[in-house]
Amino acid sequence: MLACDCDYDDPEWWYEGAAEVAPLATKRSRRCCSCKVRIAVGEDCAAIPRYRHPGYDTIEERIYGEGGEVPMPTWYLCDRCAGLYESLDSLGFCDLIGQNLIEVCREYGQMQREAGVFRGQMTDRRAST
């Protein structure tokens, strides 16, 4: 779902944007957090480091400090979804990570068609194979 209202008062977790697209340098493959396609070691992808606040009155608060950042597992975007993320992010949309960006782009295309701006049709390359 497209959103332009970026309300970041007290998020459960956050990220600082996707890293540059680079070959996956982990020991095992990963799944794209958007389209769920498998990303093999060495394939191009974008890493998304994520963080959350430490739990209140826990050992985490003593380790990371009040208001600190606890690292969470990194999510990854395949090369295609990384490009979609960059495009949608540059248009001012937010809360994109964790959504299926292909579907979000379809929603954007529908909005453009309804406004009379865009007349093309987006197809899923996986559906044709």
C-alpha positions as CSV (number, residue, x, y, z in Angstrom):
1,M,0.0,0.0,0.0
2,L,1.4,3.4,-1.0
3,A,2.0,5.9,1.7
4,C,3.4,9.4,1.6
5,D,2.8,10.2,5.2
6,C,6.0,9.2,6.9
7,D,5.0,9.1,10.6
8,Y,8.0,7.8,12.5
9,D,7.0,8.7,16.1
10,D,7.8,5.3,17.8
11,P,8.3,2.5,15.3
12,E,8.7,-1.1,16.3
13,W,11.8,-1.3,14.1
14,W,13.4,0.9,11.5
15,Y,15.9,0.9,8.7
16,E,18.1,3.6,7.2
17,G,17.4,2.8,3.5
18,A,18.8,0.1,1.3
19,A,22.5,-0.2,0.7
20,E,24.0,0.0,-2.8
21,V,23.3,-3.0,-5.0
22,A,26.2,-5.4,-4.7
23,P,26.8,-9.2,-4.9
24,L,25.4,-11.1,-1.9
25,A,28.3,-11.8,0.3
26,T,26.8,-14.2,2.9
27,K,27.5,-17.9,3.4
28,R,24.0,-18.9,2.3
29,S,21.4,-17.7,0.0
30,R,18.7,-15.3,1.2
31,R,15.1,-14.4,0.2
32,C,14.1,-11.1,-1.1
33,C,12.0,-9.4,1.6
34,S,9.7,-8.1,-1.1
35,C,9.0,-10.7,-3.8
36,K,10.4,-13.7,-1.8
37,V,12.6,-14.7,-4.7
38,R,15.8,-16.6,-3.7
39,I,19.0,-14.6,-3.9
40,A,22.0,-16.8,-4.5
41,V,25.4,-16.0,-3.0
42,G,27.1,-13.7,-5.5
43,E,23.9,-12.4,-7.1
44,D,23.2,-8.7,-7.0
45,C,21.0,-7.4,-4.1
46,A,20.7,-4.6,-1.7
47,A,21.1,-5.2,2.1
48,I,18.8,-3.4,4.5
49,P,20.2,-3.3,8.0
50,R,17.4,-3.0,10.6
51,Y,17.3,-1.8,14.2
52,R,14.9,-1.6,17.1
53,H,15.0,0.1,20.6
54,P,16.2,-2.1,23.5
55,G,13.5,-3.6,25.7
56,Y,12.6,-1.4,28.7
57,D,14.4,-2.4,31.9
58,T,16.2,-5.3,30.3
59,I,19.8,-6.4,29.8
60,E,19.6,-4.9,26.3
61,E,19.1,-1.5,27.8
62,R,22.2,-1.9,29.9
63,I,24.2,-3.1,26.8
64,Y,22.9,-0.6,24.2
65,G,21.9,2.2,26.5
66,E,18.6,4.1,26.8
67,G,17.6,5.1,23.3
68,G,20.2,2.8,21.8
69,E,19.8,0.7,18.7
70,V,19.6,-3.1,18.8
71,P,20.6,-4.6,15.5
72,M,18.1,-6.9,13.9
73,P,18.6,-9.5,11.1
74,T,19.4,-7.8,7.8
75,W,16.8,-8.0,5.1
76,Y,17.7,-8.2,1.4
77,L,16.1,-6.9,-1.8
78,C,16.8,-8.7,-5.1
79,D,18.2,-6.6,-7.8
80,R,14.8,-6.0,-9.4
81,C,13.1,-5.0,-6.2
82,A,16.1,-2.8,-5.2
83,G,15.5,-0.8,-8.3
84,L,11.7,-0.6,-7.6
85,Y,12.5,0.5,-4.0
86,E,14.9,3.3,-5.3
87,S,12.3,4.6,-7.8
88,L,9.4,4.6,-5.3
89,D,11.6,6.1,-2.5
90,S,12.7,8.9,-4.9
91,L,9.0,9.7,-5.6
92,G,8.5,10.3,-1.8
93,F,6.7,7.1,-0.8
94,C,7.6,5.5,2.5
95,D,7.1,2.4,4.5
96,L,8.1,0.3,1.5
97,I,10.3,-2.3,3.1
98,G,8.3,-5.5,3.9
99,Q,5.8,-4.9,1.1
100,N,5.7,-6.6,-2.3
101,L,7.2,-3.8,-4.3
102,I,5.9,-5.3,-7.6
103,E,2.3,-5.0,-6.3
104,V,3.1,-1.5,-5.0
105,C,4.2,-0.5,-8.5
106,R,1.0,-2.0,-9.9
107,E,-0.9,0.2,-7.5
108,Y,1.1,3.2,-8.5
109,G,0.5,2.4,-12.2
110,Q,-3.3,2.1,-11.5
111,M,-3.2,5.5,-9.8
112,Q,-1.4,7.0,-12.8
113,R,-3.9,5.4,-15.3
114,E,-6.9,6.7,-13.3
115,A,-5.3,10.1,-13.4
116,G,-4.8,9.8,-17.2
117,V,-1.0,9.9,-17.0
118,F,0.2,6.3,-17.6
119,R,-1.2,4.0,-20.2
120,G,1.2,1.0,-20.0
121,Q,0.8,-2.3,-18.2
122,M,3.3,-3.9,-15.9
123,T,3.9,-7.7,-16.2
124,D,5.5,-10.1,-13.8
125,R,8.5,-11.7,-15.6
126,R,8.2,-14.8,-13.3
127,A,4.7,-15.5,-14.6
128,S,5.9,-15.8,-18.1
129,T,8.6,-18.4,-17.4
